[in-house]
Structure formats: structure tokens, C-alpha cells
């Protein structure tokens, strides 16, 4: 037994010796391997990234001394055109300032800010700018596309911020007006994400809301203008309002007035449908009916676009109107309920006529009602006061009415045709007189 235990202890001592020697032989290798490993990267929250990064860079950044005449481009030396300083980004930062040393017309230098991938200003700005509450409170609008931005700059609108994807695109805009704005370069993918267009062009701009009295309109438009104003009454569809503005600008109308209850004229859908008409014809929005006569001449005649498709001779007369809180309902005399508690009154006496008959004599205006509520009582009263007419566009039986934008376009260009015809007749009068 003693011999057996002695043999066990000998084996145990040899095992201990091997273990210690193995540790002494392996431990230095582990230390060397640990020194070769990369340190663990610490990820901070987005709110603390900027502060942590600046602190680390201020500690680890080595001081580099620049010798005089050591290189052709030294500190304080004049940089040649086309030279751009490249800075290696070590982490996320708010913005990085750059200079573009290119000859762009008369402005050899433009400054812009480059947004890094974690910069979320573009999404926040566009989301806020698309709300009507923000546009009304801060007086800012959002424009997208090269043509729309150029039209706004040409009319005198004030540019605040321009988001673009490539530097070469800045050559397409007036350089003097870009120097006063805040230019931010972002990735094209970011613009495509927040754009409402199918094929975005890489431009999104924030403008101050234009004032019609301070804007300059194209001289060609003023040359071919004719005295026809358009009054939009409860036009709530953005596509219809944009089409009406585009038709009014294309025909050379005088101005467009929008009553309270219409859709916001600076909504992105209205801007896309109008195709730059906001900057080619004066548009005055959010007006009460008591304020509309202040924007019209005293000798003007106001006509209304009647939604009835029947000719004037086939309409039953007389009619009465019942006014509710939001809508006016027309009733025949024999169908009226005498027990109703609602107030009844006779509609303003406005004579009806077909749209192609003579009505565009001198200065005139046309009221276009919305498809939901139609013409308001104030519109009929204004037409009666100015001795206007109810203009009817006849259609085949079974059709109630036309789209408000289509009806407005027909009346606008018909008024232009009558105005041009009368102007030609007046020119020929002196030549037709007998001696």
C-alpha cells in the first residue's frame, strides 16, 4: 500500500511540475497576442456622439508643424482654382464646411455645407415644411425641381436653404442669389426618399412666402395680359386649383383671388399642378368676401360660372333657396315645405346666358365654385351688385356638371377670345368709316 501511494504522489508531483512549466511557457504568448488585438469599439448614443468624438480627437490628435516653403500649398498660401481640401472623417458630425474653388460665372467662390449620413435635418425640414400650420406661422414654403426654383428666383422670391446632390448643379442657378442662401449638399438617395416626384431632379429649396406686391412678373406676360380676374370660391382639390392657376397664367389673366375655404395655394400638390404659375400671375389667397372688392376695380363686372348644364330657357322660374350652415339647397316652389323652420329667401336676381355669348366687355371677373359646395351666396350677391351674368356651359342630357378646373379653363379662354375679337374690331373702325 505504501508503495502504491508513493507512486501516486510521484505522478502528482510530475503533473504539477508540467502544469507550472506549461503556464510559464504559454503565458508570454498570450500577452503578446493581446497586445496585437484591436481595442473594443465603444458605440455611444447619437446625442453623445459629437461631444465624445471631439473629446477623443482633442486628446489623440498629434500636433503637426508645417515648415515654411515645404510644399507648394502651405498654410496661408494661395490655393489654385479647382483645389479642394479633403478631410478624413473619423466619425459622425453635424456638418462639415467646404469651399468650392470653381469659376461659376461672375462668382468664383461658393460655400456650402456637406451633411453626413447621420444628419437628419433634411427629413425634419421637409416634414415640417409640408404642413400648412408651419407655412402659416413661419412664412416658409417648400419648392422642388430646377424649373420651379429658377422661376421663384427670377420673380424675386427670397431663398433661405437649398438642398442639392452634386456641386455641378449649382451652375444652373443665378450665382448672386445663391451666395445669400444656406447651401447644403446631401446624398441623392436622401432627396429621392423625401421627394414627392417620381423622378426627382436633386433639388429641394426652402423659400420665404412670396408677397404678390413685391414680385416681378415676366414682361411677356404683361404684354399679352387682358383684364380678366378669377375668383376661386371653396376650391378644395389641390389638382383643380393648380390647373386653374396654370390656365389663368397661360391665358394672360389679370390676377387670381382665393376666398377662405380654398386649399392652401402653396401646398406641394398645387405647386406641381400649377407648373410655375404662382410666379407668373398675382395670386392673393385667404380673402374674406368683404375684402374682395378692395382688389377689384370699381367698374368691374363679376360673372359666376353656373354648374347647371341646361340652357337658360329650359330652367324653371322662379326658384327659392334654403341656406344651411355649409351648403345652399335649391328647391322648386311646388316642392317647398311650408312647415320648415329654416329661413327662406329669394336668390339674387342674376340673369343666365350661354358662355359663348358676349360677356367679356371691358374689365370683368369670373367666380368659379367648388365641386362640393358650389357657389356661395356672397358670390351671387356680388354678381347681382355688379350686373353680372350666370354663365352656362351646355352639355348633353344625363351629365350634371363639368370639373371646376375644366369649366374655368373654358371660360377663361372664351373671355380672351371675345376680348381679342373686340380689340380687332375697334382697330378696324377708323378704316371702315366713309369719308
Secondary structure, 3 states (H helix, E strand, C coil): CHHHHHHHHHHHHHHHHHHHHHHHHHHHHHHHHHHHCCCCCCCCCHHHHHHHHHHHHHHHCCCCCCCCCCCCCCCCCCCCCCCCCCCCCCCCCCEEEEEEEEEECCEEEEEEEEECCCCCHHHHHHHHHCCHHHHHHHCEEEEECHHHHHHHHHCCCCEEEEEECCHHHHHHCCHHHHCCCEEEECCHHHHHHHCCCCCCCCEEEEEECCCHHHCCCCHHHHHCCCCEEEEEECCCCHHHHHHHHHHHHHHCCCEEEEECCCCCCCCHHHHHHHCCHHHCCEEEEEECHHHHHHHCCCCCEEEEEECCCCCHHHCCCCCEEEECCCCEEEECCCCCCCCCCCCEEECCCCEEEECCCCCCCCCEEEEEEECCCECCHHHHHHHHHCCCEEEECCCCCCCCCCCHHHHHHHHHHHHHHHHHHHHHHHHHHHHHCCC
